[in-house]
Amino acid sequence: MTTAPHTASRPDASIDGRALRTVCGSFATGVTVITSGTGDDAAGTTVNSFTSVSLDPALVLICLHENSRLLPVIRSSGGFVVNFLTRRQEPVAWAFAGRNTARLAETPHHRTGNGLPVLSDALGHLECRVATEYEGGDHSILLGQVVGLGAPADQEDPLLFFQGAMRELGEPVPAHGR
């Protein structure tokens, strides 16, 4: 049995946020841009806190910070689109990652039948209707029922996020990354 050299437990359950982010960064995730809204209020934000929850009914969840400018847009529209990014879309991921994110109007997109924006070059997308919203500390956890989907770029490689950096499949991790 091997023991991790840097394990730590805290009986008072207070965990340093930076340490938590570092450890969770060891879990590779796909990169998504969540889009929502109609007309001029349409917006997007980069998110890697996405998971498939159920196939029947088709449910997924995303997590957004309580101060996210996208959260009121989703609440107003009642839905959102999860756009799975290709490795070629790293600039798109960074453009939607900060507080002053890219304008959706400047990014190639089209609309679903319900009027929600879909990034045109995405690996795939899921259109969701908000089923439930939960409080989760400083985040809101949104459970979405999938009402539409598509995978137009299915021959592309996905964009991944690992140890604080965007990566692609098979890319070596730099030695200073650990």
Wavefront OBJ file of the C-alpha trace (Angstrom):
o trace
v 0.000 0.000 0.000
v 1.364 3.391 -1.021
v 0.634 6.526 0.963
v 0.500 9.962 -0.586
v 3.378 12.114 0.685
v 1.300 15.276 1.102
v -2.032 14.231 2.562
v -3.726 16.445 5.099
v -6.935 16.181 7.066
v -8.568 18.950 9.020
v -11.027 17.916 11.711
v -12.679 21.369 11.651
v -13.454 20.893 7.918
v -11.882 24.232 6.939
v -10.039 23.660 3.707
v -7.939 26.301 1.998
v -9.592 27.264 -1.324
v -6.271 27.474 -3.186
v -5.271 23.981 -1.987
v -8.675 22.609 -3.021
v -8.326 24.186 -6.468
v -4.834 22.663 -6.851
v -5.944 19.160 -5.892
v -9.101 19.337 -8.040
v -6.871 20.522 -10.895
v -5.462 16.984 -10.962
v -8.793 15.839 -12.395
v -8.810 16.410 -16.162
v -12.080 17.829 -17.465
v -13.525 18.801 -20.771
v -14.000 22.489 -21.484
v -17.425 23.931 -22.170
v -18.870 27.344 -22.855
v -22.348 27.733 -21.411
v -24.535 30.070 -23.477
v -27.969 31.484 -22.829
v -30.249 34.393 -23.551
v -32.005 35.864 -26.524
v -31.300 39.050 -28.443
v -28.901 41.542 -26.877
v -28.818 39.827 -23.474
v -27.290 36.624 -24.926
v -24.063 35.719 -23.140
v -21.631 32.901 -22.481
v -19.066 31.787 -19.934
v -16.394 29.078 -19.839
v -17.177 26.270 -17.401
v -15.541 22.949 -16.610
v -17.990 22.054 -13.829
v -20.314 20.022 -16.031
v -21.523 16.470 -15.647
v -24.059 14.119 -17.130
v -26.513 13.076 -14.411
v -29.120 10.770 -15.944
v -30.052 9.238 -19.288
v -33.731 8.738 -18.440
v -34.772 11.441 -18.028
v -31.881 13.162 -19.817
v -30.356 15.424 -17.143
v -27.059 17.303 -16.826
v -25.726 19.770 -14.297
v -23.528 22.836 -14.358
v -22.238 25.053 -11.580
v -21.989 28.844 -11.837
v -20.622 31.321 -9.299
v -23.363 33.352 -7.605
v -21.815 36.521 -9.098
v -21.680 35.120 -12.626
v -23.198 37.543 -15.100
v -24.638 34.506 -16.940
v -26.736 33.296 -13.992
v -29.461 35.985 -14.275
v -29.530 35.468 -18.056
v -30.213 31.750 -17.537
v -32.829 32.465 -14.879
v -34.566 34.879 -17.249
v -34.478 32.599 -20.312
v -35.199 29.381 -18.387
v -32.557 27.465 -20.311
v -28.935 27.141 -21.352
v -26.731 25.409 -23.911
v -23.641 23.385 -23.004
v -21.125 23.758 -25.869
v -18.293 21.175 -25.835
v -15.151 22.814 -27.213
v -12.672 21.396 -29.696
v -8.936 21.789 -29.188
v -8.973 24.463 -31.917
v -11.334 26.531 -29.759
v -8.874 27.290 -26.960
v -9.012 31.038 -27.826
v -12.815 30.865 -27.470
v -12.456 29.205 -24.060
v -10.122 31.959 -22.838
v -12.288 34.693 -24.388
v -15.286 33.571 -22.316
v -13.294 32.734 -19.155
v -12.858 36.113 -17.448
v -15.196 38.623 -15.852
v -15.019 40.749 -19.013
v -15.873 37.929 -21.374
v -16.181 38.045 -25.128
v -19.397 39.255 -26.638
v -21.427 36.410 -28.071
v -22.193 38.549 -31.133
v -18.466 38.394 -32.004
v -18.363 34.579 -31.937
v -19.812 32.400 -34.718
v -23.079 30.977 -33.408
v -26.595 30.061 -34.414
v -29.847 29.655 -32.480
v -31.819 26.618 -31.383
v -35.518 26.389 -32.167
v -36.085 27.892 -28.709
v -33.817 30.849 -29.523
v -30.829 29.900 -27.368
v -27.324 30.488 -28.790
v -25.137 27.549 -29.892
v -21.453 27.991 -30.748
v -21.278 26.989 -34.410
v -17.828 25.328 -34.309
v -18.368 23.330 -31.093
v -17.641 19.614 -30.887
v -21.222 19.131 -29.758
v -23.930 20.824 -27.736
v -26.785 20.096 -25.344
v -29.768 22.438 -25.155
v -31.254 22.355 -21.657
v -34.310 23.633 -19.848
v -33.591 24.484 -16.208
v -35.253 21.738 -14.154
v -34.003 22.718 -10.683
v -31.547 25.100 -9.062
v -29.726 24.346 -5.819
v -27.531 26.438 -3.532
v -23.982 25.165 -3.376
v -21.831 27.442 -1.236
v -20.745 30.368 -3.418
v -22.156 28.643 -6.512
v -25.546 27.748 -7.928
v -25.989 24.191 -9.123
v -28.267 24.074 -12.152
v -29.889 20.798 -13.134
v -30.918 20.940 -16.763
v -33.231 18.665 -18.704
v -31.783 18.054 -22.164
v -34.317 19.090 -24.815
v -32.034 19.192 -27.858
v -28.549 18.110 -28.909
v -26.097 17.951 -31.762
v -22.542 16.849 -32.581
v -21.520 18.503 -35.861
v -17.758 18.378 -35.221
v -17.534 14.760 -34.086
v -14.210 14.157 -35.869
v -12.411 16.802 -33.774
v -10.364 16.304 -30.609
v -11.761 17.841 -27.409
v -10.187 20.672 -25.453
v -9.163 19.563 -21.957
v -8.361 21.423 -18.742
v -5.718 19.903 -16.457
v -3.528 21.430 -13.735
v -4.625 24.975 -14.526
v -3.954 24.829 -18.264
v -5.816 24.070 -21.463
v -4.502 20.856 -23.007
v -5.152 18.485 -25.858
v -5.191 14.692 -25.962
v -1.703 13.179 -25.846
v 0.002 16.452 -24.939
v 2.776 15.854 -22.375
v 2.402 17.564 -19.005
v 5.327 19.932 -18.310
v 7.661 18.787 -15.503
v 7.026 22.001 -13.557
v 3.289 21.194 -13.554
v 3.658 19.064 -10.399
l 1 2 3 4 5 6 7 8 9 10 11 12 13 14 15 16 17 18 19 20 21 22 23 24 25 26 27 28 29 30 31 32 33 34 35 36 37 38 39 40 41 42 43 44 45 46 47 48 49 50 51 52 53 54 55 56 57 58 59 60 61 62 63 64 65 66 67 68 69 70 71 72 73 74 75 76 77 78 79 80 81 82 83 84 85 86 87 88 89 90 91 92 93 94 95 96 97 98 99 100 101 102 103 104 105 106 107 108 109 110 111 112 113 114 115 116 117 118 119 120 121 122 123 124 125 126 127 128 129 130 131 132 133 134 135 136 137 138 139 140 141 142 143 144 145 146 147 148 149 150 151 152 153 154 155 156 157 158 159 160 161 162 163 164 165 166 167 168 169 170 171 172 173 174 175 176 177 178
